[in-house]
Amino acid sequence: AARPADELPHLLEQLMMLCSAYWSLASSNRLLVVGAHPAAARLLWPERRELAAEVAPPHRLRTALARGVRGLVALDPLSDAAAPALAAALSLALCRLERVRREEPLAQPRVLLLSASAECPSASLRLTNAAFAAKKLEVAID
């Protein structure tokens, strides 16, 4: 079902608080945000070619996240009945994290996977395969 437009600012504020809290835990923390929609998985942050971003000005992060979320929301609404591309989003994140690990061998990547969609049994195998790939790469998933 379509989300009311007034929910987007609230979602962005919650996402901003989560990102700020993560960055405040340690100055060396880096952030990568991937969004999933039934039609696509897209990198929302960082906005440039960085593998994962260090602390950024809040307005820059908010602008990039808003643009990315609006882009996902604007995708074909008929796809809402399909499974979100969580496995694709997790795979995209794992690829980026592996590249980060090559640059920073002591990095300890961690993925926080959030889903606001209904469960879809047809997507569980793909998600399970991505989870096993994360385990093999020693990436913790919360």
Secondary structure, DSSP 8 states (H G I E B T S, - for coil): ----TTHHHHHHHHHHHHHHHHHHH-TT--B-EEEEETTEEEEEE-SSS-SSB----HHHHHHHHHHHHHHHHTS-GGGGGS---HHHHHHHHHHHHHHHHHH-TT---EE-----S---GGGHHHHHHHHHHHHHTT-EE-
